Amino acid sequence: MPRQPTFVVVPFLAMDAAQRGARSGLAVAIPGATGALLIWALFAGGGSGTDATATLGSAAVIVATLLMIGWARGVVVFPRLDRPGLVAVVAAALLVAWTGLTVWWSIAGDRSFDALAKGLVLLAFGAVGLAAAALPGRPVRALALLLAAALGAVLLWALLGKAVPTLGPDDAGRVTRLRGAVGYWNALALLADAALGLGLWLVATVRERFGRPLGALLLYAATLVILLTQSRSGLVAGLAVVALVLGLTTNRVEAALLALLASTPGLLVAGWAFTRPALVEDGGASAARVSDGAVLGVLMVLGSIAVLVAVRMVPVARLVSTRRQAVVRGLLGTAVLVFAVGLLGLVAAVGNPVTWVTSQVTSVGEVSNGPGRIGQFETNSRTVWWGEAWQVFRANPAGGTGASTFEIARKRVRSNARNVSEPHSLPLQLLSDTGLPGFLLGLAFVVGVALGIRATLGRLERDERAAAASLTALPLAFGLHSLVDLDLDFLAVAAPTILVCAALLGAGRPAAARAGGTMTLGVVVAASAVLWVLVAPGLSSRAVDAAYRQSSDADLGAAASSSRRAQRLNPLAVAPLYARATVAGLARNAGAAETFLVQATRLQPANPATWYELGIFRYVAGDLCGAYFAFNAAYTLDPKSSLFYEGSELDRARAAVNDPLQPACGR
């Protein structure tokens, strides 16, 4: 039994009976709340938008607030962080504050406000992680078990959706890449990468009766999910995770052999799935998806049985202890053989691999969904988006264009009409959105987390250290994925990652001094303000929807009231102004309607959409000079827009303005 850290046990024993009772209850309540938030985030964290910010975020903020109040009252313990941990926490807090500050100069203040809300939610998850790390007993091991169970459920649900298409997304027939509850294949692959690390820990370290079989099944499911997502970044990050966790594991040879036994059936099942176009290629017939999915489900069950039999029947421990060198040579030989076969196949298919990779990386083509995409190096236009992000940053180095505004900022420099929300690279996203200060704060956070986790692994003992090593898989996978993807926008992956990072930074540290009792009022006031930041935009959107619904019912008085309420709730958004303009137009008050649209252009003058809406209104109203002015402003901000085609409203307004038989504009 590992020695219990005195920084937890001594303060616990020094408490009076009431305090010990409270701590005993918290020892159950905090892991329970942590597990509930993890499950909520993983299954209902929403996509890259803000659907879950208000609900999930509010829950996280409430939990964090209760923990802070408990700390002030002396019943909750927070760890006293070392220098790297403090750097990470301060950098994270300052980055969120800077994100909020960018609202001041943002080209789309409502989007930057939404980014601030997400940042506050992530800080709340970090607070929960810190509290979970300071619990008595073996808190890191408990968190690793919680996360392993949660990820196992996510992977299982995703695989069920592939075997039974009716459980999958509505458009599963259009896009067949596995994405599960997360809603995005690369994000699901990121979670599967983290599951690889936890699975290795379970098979190699956890000695309970069910530890090794469940770990093997987790490895099997993670392997299958990564392949069925067809995520190349997921595959690379998965290999990095396996290398890191094995490097941190004491009995790495045994773990590697068990991982091979567990992953091989997954490779075979995925290999069969890759031969069925209905399962891995877009646009397959519904009947074929159902029939092939049923077969896949049977094969997945058979594969799981094979995994359980293998880990039960193969004497891994005895083989490693008696024939260690032979096992090592076999594992290395297998790795070399796989690499050699892959390289020979690549050379046979494309010739010079260096030239081929170079041409692939610099290509702006799209890789079609299918098994063959795993062997492609094309970036799906990422290199183009990275270049656009760099141009946006160079034009706005001091503060960027505002958090989450890349989609609008790039329109001035984009080369085609395709829309993209982020540059698919977190460093470049920080540069373009928040400027050099935001990037440096993000870099400080990463360095602090890396050094802090390294220190944590050095001070923990036995079981706790092994569990911590497995948890590093999640921040490692997130970091690698975020170099080429938009993972920060997904609470489903960002929130668990921040929670785990905070727990790793606080693990094994002594308890921090109790916060003063006067802190309670400040915490409550701050939490109330944060909750308003989280819920106000959603309430505004509901009021906008109500205004349009009431307008369609000819209840213009109620619609006007709803649109005014929407603007009060979110004065940074243009949607309430559009709603007010619509209501005014239906009330035959053209002057008021135009005024609201002009207000939208003043609120977001660098957004081509506001100018286009004003142009359309003036065009319909017959003010062709005013329409041309607005359309021209929109065209200047977005010259590649698909709205400006030959013969569009812009061309017709221009022709009318240039018509010598018409009065000149402004006269």
C-alpha positions in Angstrom: 0.0 0.0 0.0 1.6 3.4 -1.0 2.4 5.8 1.7 -0.4 8.4 2.1 0.8 12.0 1.5 1.0 13.8 4.8 -0.3 17.0 3.3 -3.7 15.4 3.0 -3.8 13.1 6.0 -2.5 15.4 8.7 -4.9 18.3 8.1 -7.8 15.8 7.8 -6.9 14.2 11.2 -6.5 17.6 12.8 -10.1 18.6 12.0 -12.9 18.4 14.6 -15.6 15.8 14.1 -17.9 18.2 12.2 -15.2 19.2 9.8 -14.2 15.5 9.3 -17.8 14.7 8.5 -18.0 17.5 6.0 -14.7 16.4 4.4 -16.0 12.8 4.2 -19.1 14.0 2.4 -17.0 16.1 0.1 -14.8 13.2 -0.6 -17.9 11.7 -2.3 -19.5 14.9 -3.5 -16.5 16.3 -5.3 -15.7 13.2 -7.4 -19.4 12.8 -8.1 -19.7 16.4 -9.4 -16.4 15.9 -11.3 -17.7 12.8 -13.0 -21.1 14.4 -13.8 -19.4 17.4 -15.4 -17.1 15.1 -17.4 -20.0 13.0 -18.7 -22.1 16.1 -19.4 -19.2 17.7 -21.4 -18.3 14.6 -23.3 -21.9 13.7 -24.3 -23.5 17.2 -24.5 -20.7 19.6 -24.8 -22.0 20.7 -28.2 -20.2 21.4 -31.4 -17.9 24.4 -32.1 -20.7 26.8 -31.4 -22.2 28.0 -28.1 -25.1 25.6 -27.6 -23.8 24.2 -24.4 -22.1 27.3 -23.0 -25.1 28.4 -20.9 -26.2 25.0 -19.5 -23.0 23.1 -19.0 -21.1 26.3 -18.2 -23.6 27.4 -15.6 -23.4 24.0 -13.9 -19.6 24.2 -13.9 -19.6 27.7 -12.5 -22.0 26.8 -9.7 -19.9 23.8 -8.7 -16.7 25.9 -8.8 -18.5 28.6 -6.7 -19.6 26.1 -4.1 -16.0 24.8 -3.9 -14.6 28.3 -3.4 -17.2 29.0 -0.7 -16.3 25.7 1.0 -12.6 26.8 0.8 -13.4 30.1 2.5 -15.3 28.2 5.2 -12.5 25.7 5.7 -14.3 22.5 4.5 -12.7 22.3 1.0 -9.0 22.1 0.4 -7.2 23.6 -2.6 -3.6 22.7 -3.4 -0.8 25.3 -3.0 0.7 25.3 -6.5 4.4 25.4 -7.3 5.9 28.0 -9.6 5.0 26.3 -12.9 1.5 25.6 -11.7 1.1 29.3 -10.7 2.4 30.4 -14.1 -0.2 28.1 -15.9 -3.1 29.3 -13.7 -2.2 33.0 -14.0 -1.6 32.7 -17.7 -5.0 31.0 -18.2 -6.8 33.7 -16.2 -5.0 36.5 -18.0 -5.7 34.9 -21.4 -9.4 34.8 -20.6 -9.3 38.4 -19.3 -7.5 39.4 -22.5 -10.2 37.6 -24.5 -12.8 39.7 -22.8 -10.8 42.8 -23.4 -10.7 42.2 -27.2 -14.5 42.9 -27.1 -13.5 46.6 -27.0 -11.9 46.6 -30.5 -13.4 43.4 -31.9 -14.9 43.5 -35.4 -17.7 41.3 -34.1 -18.2 42.0 -30.4 -20.8 39.4 -29.9 -18.5 36.6 -31.1 -15.7 37.8 -28.8 -18.2 37.9 -25.9 -19.1 34.3 -26.6 -15.4 33.4 -26.6 -15.1 35.1 -23.2 -18.0 33.0 -21.9 -16.3 29.8 -23.1 -13.1 30.9 -21.4 -14.9 31.5 -18.1 -16.4 28.0 -18.4 -12.9 26.5 -18.8 -11.7 28.3 -15.8 -14.5 26.8 -13.8 -13.6 23.4 -14.9 -10.0 24.1 -13.9 -11.2 25.0 -10.4 -13.0 21.7 -10.1 -9.9 19.9 -11.2 -7.8 21.6 -8.6 -10.3 20.7 -5.8 -10.4 17.1 -7.0 -6.6 16.8 -6.8 -6.6 17.9 -3.2 -9.0 15.1 -1.9 -7.7 12.6 0.6 -6.7 9.1 -0.5 -5.6 8.6 -4.1 -7.3 11.4 -6.0 -5.3 11.1 -9.2 -6.2 7.4 -9.5 -9.9 8.2 -8.8 -9.9 10.8 -11.5 -8.2 8.4 -14.0 -10.8 5.8 -13.3 -13.6 8.4 -13.7 -12.2 9.6 -17.0 -11.6 6.0 -18.3 -15.2 5.1 -17.6 -16.5 8.3 -19.2 -14.4 7.8 -22.3 -15.3 4.2 -22.5 -19.0 5.2 -22.6 -18.4 7.8 -25.3 -16.5 5.3 -27.5 -19.1 2.6 -27.0 -21.9 5.0 -28.0 -20.0 6.0 -31.1 -19.5 2.4 -32.2 -23.1 1.6 -31.5 -24.1 4.4 -33.8 -22.0 2.9 -36.6 -23.4 -0.6 -36.0 -27.0 0.7 -35.7 -27.3 3.7 -38.0 -30.5 4.9 -36.4 -28.5 5.7 -33.3 -26.1 7.9 -35.3 -26.4 11.5 -36.5 -29.2 12.4 -38.8 -26.9 12.9 -41.8 -24.9 9.8 -41.2 -25.7 8.7 -44.7 -24.0 11.8 -46.1 -20.8 11.7 -44.0 -19.9 8.3 -42.7 -16.8 9.2 -40.7 -17.4 8.2 -37.1 -18.1 11.2 -34.8 -20.3 10.0 -32.0 -21.8 12.3 -29.4 -19.0 14.9 -29.9 -20.3 15.6 -33.4 -16.8 15.9 -35.0 -14.6 13.0 -36.1 -11.3 14.6 -35.2 -12.5 15.6 -31.7 -13.7 12.0 -31.2 -10.3 10.7 -32.3 -8.7 13.0 -29.7 -10.8 11.4 -27.0 -9.9 8.0 -28.3 -6.2 9.0 -28.1 -6.7 9.8 -24.4 -8.4 6.5 -23.9 -5.3 4.7 -25.3 -3.2 6.2 -22.4 -5.8 5.2 -19.8 -6.2 1.7 -21.3 -2.4 1.2 -21.1 -2.5 2.2 -17.4 -5.4 -0.2 -16.7 -3.8 -3.2 -18.3 -0.4 -2.6 -16.9 -0.9 -1.2 -13.4 -4.4 -1.7 -12.0 -4.4 -5.1 -10.4 -8.0 -5.4 -9.5 -10.0 -8.3 -10.9 -11.6 -6.3 -13.7 -8.8 -3.8 -14.3 -6.9 -5.6 -17.0 -9.9 -6.8 -19.0 -11.6 -3.4 -19.0 -8.3 -1.7 -19.9 -7.9 -4.2 -22.8 -11.4 -3.4 -24.0 -10.8 0.3 -23.8 -7.6 -0.1 -25.9 -9.6 -2.2 -28.4 -12.4 0.4 -28.7 -10.0 3.3 -28.9 -8.1 1.6 -31.8 -11.3 0.9 -33.6 -12.7 4.4 -33.1 -9.5 6.1 -34.3 -9.5 4.1 -37.5 -13.2 4.6 -38.2 -12.9 8.4 -37.7 -10.4 8.3 -40.5 -8.5 11.0 -38.6 -4.9 11.3 -39.6 -4.2 13.7 -36.7 -5.8 11.2 -34.4 -3.6 8.4 -35.7 -0.4 10.4 -35.2 -1.4 11.7 -31.8 -2.4 8.2 -30.8 1.1 6.9 -31.6 2.6 9.8 -29.6 0.3 9.0 -26.6 1.3 5.3 -26.7 5.0 6.2 -26.8 4.7 8.7 -23.9 2.7 6.5 -21.6 4.9 3.4 -22.3 7.9 5.6 -21.6 6.5 6.6 -18.2 5.4 3.1 -17.3 7.7 0.9 -15.3 6.5 -2.4 -16.7 6.4 -1.1 -20.3 7.2 -4.4 -22.0 4.2 -6.1 -20.4 2.0 -3.1 -21.2 3.2 -3.1 -24.9 2.5 -6.8 -25.3 -1.0 -6.4 -23.8 -1.6 -3.4 -26.0 -0.7 -5.4 -29.1 -3.1 -8.2 -28.0 -5.9 -5.7 -27.4 -5.5 -3.6 -30.5 -5.0 -6.4 -33.1 -8.7 -7.4 -33.1 -9.5 -3.7 -33.5 -7.2 -3.5 -36.5 -8.9 -6.5 -38.1 -12.4 -5.3 -37.5 -11.6 -1.9 -38.9 -9.8 -3.6 -41.9 -13.1 -5.4 -42.7 -15.1 -2.1 -42.3 -12.7 -0.4 -44.8 -13.8 -2.9 -47.5 -17.5 -1.9 -47.1 -18.1 1.4 -49.0 -21.4 2.0 -47.2 -19.6 2.1 -43.8 -16.6 4.3 -44.8 -17.5 6.3 -47.9 -20.0 9.2 -48.2 -23.4 8.8 -49.8 -23.9 5.1 -49.3 -27.4 3.6 -49.6 -29.4 3.4 -46.3 -30.1 -0.3 -46.8 -26.4 -1.1 -47.2 -25.5 1.0 -44.1 -28.0 -1.0 -42.1 -27.0 -4.4 -43.3 -23.2 -3.8 -43.2 -23.6 -2.1 -39.8 -25.3 -5.2 -38.4 -22.4 -7.3 -39.6 -19.9 -4.8 -38.1 -21.7 -5.0 -34.8 -21.3 -8.8 -34.7 -17.7 -8.5 -35.6 -17.1 -5.9 -32.9 -18.6 -8.2 -30.3 -16.5 -11.1 -31.6 -13.5 -8.8 -31.5 -14.2 -7.9 -27.9 -14.5 -11.6 -27.0 -11.2 -12.3 -28.7 -9.6 -9.5 -26.6 -10.9 -10.9 -23.3 -9.7 -14.4 -24.2 -6.3 -13.1 -25.3 -5.6 -11.2 -22.1 -7.0 -14.1 -20.0 -5.2 -16.9 -21.7 -1.9 -15.5 -22.9 0.6 -15.6 -19.9 1.9 -12.1 -20.5 3.6 -11.7 -17.1 5.3 -15.1 -17.3 6.5 -14.4 -20.9 8.0 -11.1 -19.9 9.7 -12.4 -16.8 11.2 -15.5 -18.5 11.7 -14.5 -22.1 11.9 -10.7 -21.8 14.5 -10.3 -24.6 12.6 -12.4 -27.0 9.4 -10.4 -26.3 11.2 -7.1 -26.8 12.7 -8.3 -30.1 9.3 -9.5 -31.2 7.6 -6.2 -30.4 10.4 -4.2 -32.1 10.4 -6.6 -35.1 6.6 -6.1 -35.5 7.0 -2.4 -35.4 9.8 -2.4 -37.9 7.9 -4.8 -40.2 4.8 -2.7 -40.2 6.9 0.4 -41.0 8.8 -1.3 -43.7 5.7 -2.7 -45.4 4.1 0.7 -45.2 7.1 2.4 -46.7 7.5 -0.1 -49.5 3.8 0.2 -50.3 4.1 4.0 -50.4 7.1 3.9 -52.7 5.4 1.4 -55.0 2.3 3.6 -55.2 3.8 7.1 -55.5 7.5 6.8 -56.3 9.7 9.2 -54.5 8.0 9.6 -51.1 9.7 12.9 -50.2 8.5 14.6 -53.4 5.1 13.1 -53.0 4.7 14.3 -49.4 5.9 17.8 -50.3 3.4 18.1 -53.1 0.6 16.7 -50.9 1.3 19.2 -48.0 1.4 22.2 -50.4 -1.7 21.1 -52.3 -5.0 22.9 -51.6 -7.1 20.0 -52.7 -9.6 18.2 -50.5 -9.2 14.6 -49.4 -12.3 12.6 -49.9 -13.7 10.6 -47.0 -12.7 7.0 -47.2 -10.0 4.6 -45.9 -7.5 6.0 -48.4 -7.4 9.4 -46.7 -5.3 7.9 -43.9 -2.4 7.6 -46.4 -2.8 11.1 -47.8 -0.9 14.2 -46.6 -3.1 16.9 -48.1 -4.1 19.4 -45.5 -7.7 20.1 -46.7 -6.9 23.8 -47.4 -5.3 24.2 -43.9 -2.2 25.7 -45.3 -4.4 28.3 -47.0 -6.2 29.1 -43.8 -2.9 29.3 -41.9 -1.6 31.8 -44.4 -4.8 33.9 -44.1 -4.5 33.8 -40.3 -0.9 35.1 -40.6 -2.1 37.9 -42.9 -4.8 38.9 -40.4 -2.2 38.9 -37.6 0.3 41.0 -39.5 -2.4 43.6 -40.1 -3.4 43.6 -36.4 -0.4 42.4 -34.3 -1.2 44.3 -31.1 -4.6 42.8 -30.3 -5.9 40.8 -33.3 -9.3 41.4 -34.7 -11.1 40.1 -31.6 -11.6 36.6 -30.2 -13.5 34.2 -32.5 -13.6 36.7 -35.4 -11.3 34.8 -37.9 -14.3 33.8 -40.0 -15.1 37.5 -40.7 -11.6 38.9 -40.7 -10.4 36.4 -43.4 -13.0 37.5 -45.8 -11.0 40.4 -46.9 -8.1 38.2 -47.9 -9.6 34.8 -48.7 -9.1 33.3 -52.2 -12.5 31.7 -52.6 -16.0 31.9 -51.2 -15.6 28.9 -48.8 -16.4 29.8 -45.2 -14.3 28.5 -42.2 -14.8 29.4 -38.6 -11.2 29.1 -37.4 -7.7 28.6 -39.1 -7.5 25.1 -37.7 -4.4 25.9 -35.7 -4.6 27.1 -32.1 -1.4 29.1 -32.2 -2.4 30.9 -35.4 -6.0 31.3 -34.0 -4.6 33.1 -31.0 -2.4 35.3 -33.2 -5.1 36.4 -35.6 -7.9 36.7 -33.0 -6.0 38.1 -29.9 -2.7 39.3 -31.3 0.8 38.8 -29.9 -0.3 39.2 -26.2 -2.9 36.4 -26.5 -0.3 34.1 -28.2 2.3 34.8 -25.5 -0.2 34.1 -22.7 -1.2 30.9 -24.4 2.4 29.9 -24.7 3.0 30.7 -21.1 0.1 28.4 -20.2 1.5 25.5 -22.2 5.0 25.9 -20.8 3.6 26.1 -17.2 1.4 23.0 -17.7 4.3 21.0 -19.2 6.7 21.9 -16.5 4.1 21.5 -13.8 3.1 18.0 -15.0 6.8 17.0 -15.1 7.2 18.1 -11.5 4.0 16.2 -10.5 5.3 13.0 -12.1 8.5 13.4 -10.1 6.9 13.9 -6.7 4.1 11.3 -6.9 4.6 7.7 -5.8 3.6 4.3 -7.2 -0.1 4.1 -8.1 -0.6 7.9 -8.2 2.3 8.4 -10.5 1.1 5.7 -12.9 -2.4 7.2 -12.9 -0.9 10.7 -13.5 1.1 9.3 -16.4 -2.0 7.9 -18.0 -3.8 11.2 -17.6 -1.1 13.1 -19.5 -2.5 11.4 -22.6 -5.3 13.9 -22.8 -3.3 17.1 -22.7 -0.8 15.6 -25.0 -3.4 14.6 -27.5 -5.2 17.9 -27.2 -1.9 19.8 -27.7 -1.0 17.9 -30.8 -4.5 18.0 -32.3 -4.8 21.8 -31.7 -1.8 22.4 -33.9 -3.9 21.4 -36.9 -7.5 21.7 -35.7 -10.0 23.8 -33.8 -10.3 21.8 -30.6 -10.5 24.8 -28.3 -13.9 25.6 -29.8 -15.3 22.3 -28.5 -16.2 22.2 -24.8 -16.5 18.4 -25.2 -12.7 18.1 -25.5 -11.4 21.4 -24.1 -13.3 21.3 -20.8 -12.1 17.8 -19.8 -8.6 18.7 -20.9 -8.5 21.8 -18.6 -9.9 19.8 -15.7 -7.2 17.1 -16.1 -4.4 19.7 -16.5 -5.5 21.4 -13.3 -5.7 18.2 -11.4 -2.2 17.2 -12.5 -0.8 20.6 -11.5 -2.3 20.3 -8.0 -1.7 16.6 -7.4 0.7 15.9 -4.6 1.0 19.5 -3.4 0.4 20.7 0.1 -2.9 22.3 1.0 -3.2 26.1 0.4 -4.0 28.4 3.3 -7.7 28.7 4.0 -9.3 31.7 2.2 -10.7 34.4 4.4 -14.4 34.2 5.3 -14.9 37.6 3.7 -14.2 36.0 0.4 -17.6 34.4 0.2 -19.4 37.6 -0.8 -16.9 38.4 -3.5 -17.2 34.9 -4.9 -21.0 35.0 -5.0 -20.9 38.4 -6.7 -18.3 37.3 -9.3 -20.2 34.0 -9.9 -23.4 36.0 -10.5 -21.7 38.2 -13.0 -20.2 35.2 -14.8 -23.6 33.4 -14.9 -25.1 36.5 -16.6 -22.3 36.5 -19.1 -23.1 32.8 -19.9 -26.9 33.1 -20.1 -27.5 36.6 -21.5 -26.6 35.8 -25.2 -28.8 32.7 -25.1 -31.7 34.7 -23.7 -31.2 37.3 -26.4 -31.3 34.6 -29.1 -34.6 33.3 -27.7 -36.0 36.8 -27.7 -35.0 37.2 -31.3 -36.7 33.9 -32.2 -39.8 35.0 -30.4 -39.8 38.3 -32.3 -39.8 36.6 -35.6 -42.4 34.1 -34.5 -44.7 36.9 -33.2 -44.1 38.8 -36.5 -45.3 35.8 -38.5 -48.4 35.8 -36.3 -49.0 39.5 -37.0 -48.5 40.4 -33.3 -46.2 43.3 -34.1 -46.5 44.9 -30.7 -45.2 41.8 -29.0 -42.6 41.3 -31.7 -41.3 44.8 -31.1 -41.1 44.2 -27.4 -39.2 41.0 -27.9 -36.7 42.5 -30.3 -36.0 45.4 -27.9 -35.5 42.9 -25.0 -33.1 40.9 -27.2 -31.0 44.1 -27.8 -30.9 44.9 -24.1 -29.7 41.4 -23.3 -27.0 41.4 -25.9 -26.2 44.9 -27.2 -23.1 43.6 -29.0 -25.1 41.5 -31.4 -26.5 42.5 -34.7 -29.3 39.9 -34.7 -31.6 41.9 -32.5 -31.1 44.9 -34.8 -32.1 42.8 -37.8 -35.2 41.7 -35.9 -36.1 45.2 -35.0 -35.7 46.2 -38.6 -37.9 43.4 -39.7 -40.7 44.3 -37.3 -40.4 48.0 -38.3 -40.7 47.1 -41.9 -43.8 45.0 -41.3 -45.2 48.0 -39.5 -44.6 50.0 -42.6 -42.0 52.2 -40.9 -39.3 52.1 -43.5 -37.3 54.9 -41.8 -37.0 53.1 -38.5 -36.2 49.9 -40.3 -33.3 51.5 -42.2 -32.1 53.2 -39.0 -31.7 49.8 -37.3 -29.8 48.4 -40.2 -27.5 51.5 -40.2 -27.0 50.9 -36.5 -25.8 47.4 -37.3 -23.2 48.7 -39.7 -22.0 51.1 -37.1 -21.9 48.3 -34.5 -19.9 46.0 -36.8 -18.4 48.2 -39.6 -15.8 45.5 -40.6 -18.5 42.8 -41.0 -19.6 42.6 -44.7 -22.9 41.0 -43.7 -24.1 44.2 -42.0 -23.5 46.2 -45.1 -25.0 43.6 -47.4 -28.3 43.6 -45.3 -28.4 47.4 -45.5 -27.8 47.2 -49.2 -30.6 44.7 -49.8 -33.0 46.8 -47.8 -32.2 49.9 -49.8 -32.3 48.1 -53.1 -35.8 46.7 -52.5 -36.9 50.2 -51.3 -35.7 51.7 -54.6 -32.7 53.7 -53.2 -30.2 52.4 -55.7 -27.6 55.0 -54.8 -27.7 54.1 -51.1 -27.8 50.4 -52.0 -24.7 50.8 -54.2 -22.8 52.5 -51.3 -23.7 49.6 -48.9 -23.0 46.9 -51.5 -19.7 48.4 -52.4 -18.7 48.5 -48.7 -19.6 44.8 -48.4 -17.7 43.9 -51.6 -14.6 45.7 -50.3 -14.7 43.7 -47.1 -15.4 40.4 -48.9 -14.6 40.5 -52.6 -14.8 36.7 -53.0 -18.3 36.4 -51.7 -20.7 34.2 -53.7 -23.3 37.0 -53.2 -21.5 39.2 -55.8 -21.9 37.4 -59.1 -22.4 38.8 -62.6 -25.8 40.4 -62.7 -26.2 40.5 -58.9 -27.8 43.4 -57.0 -24.4 45.1 -56.8 -24.0 45.1 -60.6 -27.5 46.3 -61.1 -27.2 49.1 -58.5 -23.9 50.1 -60.0 -25.4 50.2 -63.5 -28.2 52.4 -62.3 -25.8 54.8 -60.5 -23.7 55.0 -63.7 -26.7 55.5 -66.0 -26.3 59.0 -67.5 -30.1 59.2 -67.8 -30.4 58.9 -64.0 -29.7 61.7 -61.5 -26.2 61.4 -60.1 -26.0 60.2 -56.5 -25.9 62.9 -53.9 -27.6 65.5 -56.0 
